[in-house]
Amino acid sequence: MSDPLVPQERSAAARPLDRRTVLGGLGGLTALAAAPIAASAAVAAHPGGAAHDHGAHALLTADELGFDAASGRYALPPLPYDPAALEPVIDAETMSIHHGRHHAGYVRGLNRALDRLAEIRAGEGDAGLIKHWSRELSFHGCGHVNHALFWQVMAPPDAGGGGSPVGDVRALIDRDLGGEAGFRVHFAAAAKAVEASGWAWLVWQPGSDRLMILQGERQQDLMLTGVVPILGIDVWEHAYYLKYRNRRGDYVDAWFDVVNWPKVDELLRRVRG
């Protein structure tokens, strides 16, 4: 019997898609998925007050997204560490199921939606299903991008995880979010208060060069158009239930011990240019 929590593959011939087509399709998902793939060009204020021109820069690389330019398809990118590496905060079994089943399901759903939309454009599919497949593209595409980012912004405590914000991200947190203490109070409260399944996000807004904290329901709801997520916590139950049961708050509080702040700072510098 199939797992009802994991999107299942449907048999269909895959239509090759070139890199521009695939990235263009994903670019139309929502702000959450679009921004990591290609942040909008903007002129914004530098923390020091000087004007700074922020061009378009990818948040995640093709390798980090599991994108293969030759086939025009996405594959599940490997974890950047062993599944047991984040214990005791996140146990190995949860990591293996979360990555190998849930994330893999979003990758399959993303490729499937892209295939069906390509068939419709070629006159071989049912154009009456465009709304359905557009929603599938948004949901599964965001699920894939969200998780690809999630694995990157965590690390074992002996390999960058935990501690305090560093570099540019620390400067912006101090300026925009009341410093580390204020950020942690705000971010943890946002994560704990997400209704049902979703995410909490630290995002950068190109136009203002400022950081904000947002909630996201499901994969893509409640996001602000044009922002670039640089740090997110998954608060779907599959992310924590084996270890923490229904104690989401305990999971959120413990999760700060594996946040990879050097990586978050690297991602911010990538998109700011």
N, C-alpha and C positions, 0 to 999 in steps of 0.2 A: 504493500500500500504506500502511496506517495505521502510525503510529509506535507500537511496542509500549510505549514509555515514557510515552505521553500517553493518559489516559483518553479514550475516544471517545464521541461523542454517540449516543444511541439515539433513534429517531423515536418520539415520543409526544405526545399533546396535553397542553399544560401546564395544570395546574389552578391558577387564581388562589388565592393564599394571603394572608391578611392578616398584618400586621406581628406581631401577638401570636402567631399560629400558628407563623410562621417562627422567630421568636426563641425561642419555647418549645421548638421542635424542636431547634434548635441548642443550647439550654441543657442538653439531656440528652446531649450528645456525650460528652465526657470533661472532666476538669478543665482541660485545655489549651484547648479551644474554649469551654467554658462560662464560664470566668473572664473572658476578654476581653469577652464580650458583657454579662455582668452579674456583677460581683464580689459575693460574699456580704457581708451586713452583719456587722460584728464590732466589738468593743471591744478595743483593743490599746494597747500602751505606746508612747508617743512617744519618739524618740531621747533627748530630754532627761529622760525618766523619768516625765513626767506622763501620766495616763490620757487617751486620745483616742478619740472615737467615730468609727469609720470606717463610713460608710454605703455603700449600693450605688451604684457609679459605673461607667459603661462605660469600658473601656480604649480601644477603637476606636470612632470615630463611624460612623454609617451610611454617610457618604461614603467613609471609609477602608475600610469593608467592602464597598463597592459595592452596598449594599442599597437597592432602590427600593421605597418604601412603597406606591406606587400599584399595582405589579404583584405585590408580595410576592415578588420574585425577586432573585437576586444577579447582578451583572455584574462583569467583571474591572475592578478599579479601576486607573487609570493609574499608572505609575511617578511618584514625586514629583520626578524628575530625568530628564535625557536618558540613554539606555542607555549612552552612552560616558562619563558623568560620573564614574564610580568607577574609571576606568582610572588607573594600571596595576594596581590591586588586583584589580578584576573587569573583564574586557574586554567591549566592547559586544556582541559576538556571543553570549557566554554570557548576558548580561543579557537580550537580546532573546528568545532561545530559552527561557530560564528563565521569564520573565514571560509572553511571548506564547503559549507552547505548554504548558509544564508547569502553571503557575498557572491558565491558562485551562481546562485539562483538569479541574482540581479544582473550579472553579466550575461547569462543566457537570455533573460528577458529583454535586455537592451539590444542584443544582436537580433533577436527575433523581431522586435518592433522595427528596427532599421530595415530588415529584410522585407517585412510586409509593406512598409511605406514605399520602398523601392519598387515593389511589384505594382503598387497602385500608380506610381508615377509612370511606369512602363505600360500601363493599360492592362495589366494582367491580374490585378487585384480588385476587390470590391471597394470603390470609392466611398460607399456608404459607411464603411468602417473607419474612415479617416479619424473621426473623433476618438474612437476606441484606441486605435494604435498610437495616436498622438498622446493620449493619457498614459498608455503603456510606456512610451518613450520617456515621458517625463518621470514617471514613478521609478522605473528600473534604471534609467540613466542616472537619476539623482542618487538612487541607492548605491549604484556602482561608484560614482564619484565620491559620495560621502564616505564610504568605507575605505576607498583607496587613500583618502586623506586621513581618516581615523587611525589606520595602522601606522602612518608616517609620523604622527604627532605624539606617539607614545614610545617609550624606551625603558629598558631595565634601569634601576637606580644606579648601577655601576657603569652605565653606558649613556648617560645623559638624562635619564628620567628623574623627575622630582626637582626639588630645589625651587628657585625663584626665577622669574622672567629675566632675560638678559638682552643686552644690545638695544636695537631700535624698538623692539616690541616692549621692552621695559619702559623706555622713554615715553612711548605713546600711552601705555597703561597709566603711568604716573600723571600724564597730562590730561587724559580723557576719562579715566575711570577711577580716579581717586586713589591711585597707587595699588600695590599688590593686595593689601588687606581689603580695600573696597572692591577690587575686581573679584576676589575670591568669594566674598559675601554675595555679590550680585550674580556671578556666574553659577555658583552652587544653587542659589535659590531658583534661578531660571531653569536649571536642569531638573531639579526636584519637582518643579511645578508644571512641567510639560504634561498636558492632558493626554492620557493613553500613551501611544507610542510616538517617539520622535527624537529630537536632538536639541542640545543647547550649543550655540555658536558664538565664538569671538570672530568678528568680521571687520574688514577694513573697507571703508568707503572711499573710492578714488577721488571723487570730486572735492571732498572736504579734507582728505588725508587724515581721517579720524577713525578710531576704533569704536565699535558698538557691540553690545551683547544682545543676541536675538534667540528666541525659541523657534523651533521648527516642528510642526506636527507631521506625522508620517515621515516621508522623505523630503518633501518640498514645500509644504504649506507654511504660511506665515513669514516667508522670507521676504526681504526688502530688495527690490529690483536694483541691480548694479553693484551690490556689495560683493566682496571676495572673502569667503570663509578662510581663516588661517588656523583655527583650532576648534575642534568640535568633540562633544561627548555623545555617544550613542546611548539613549535611555530606553530603547526598545527592551522588552523583558528578556529577549534572547541574549542580550549583552551581559546580563548579570544574574539571571534567575537561578542557575545551578548552584552558585556559591552564596548569594545574598537573599535568595527567595524573594519576598516582596519588599525587602528593605532597600529600596532605591537610594535613599539618603545615605546609607552606609557605603554603598558602592560609589556614589558621587564624591563623598568625602575622601575615600581611599584613593580614588582615581588621580587626584592631584599628585600623588607620589610617583606616578609614572608618566606625567606630562613631559614631553621632550622639548623643553624651552629653547635650546639651541636650534632645533629643527624649525620650531615656530618662527623664530627670528629669521632663519634662512628663508622661509616661505614669504614672510613679509618683505624682506629685501628683494626677493625675486620679483614680486608684483609691483613694488614701488619703483623699481628701476634705478 
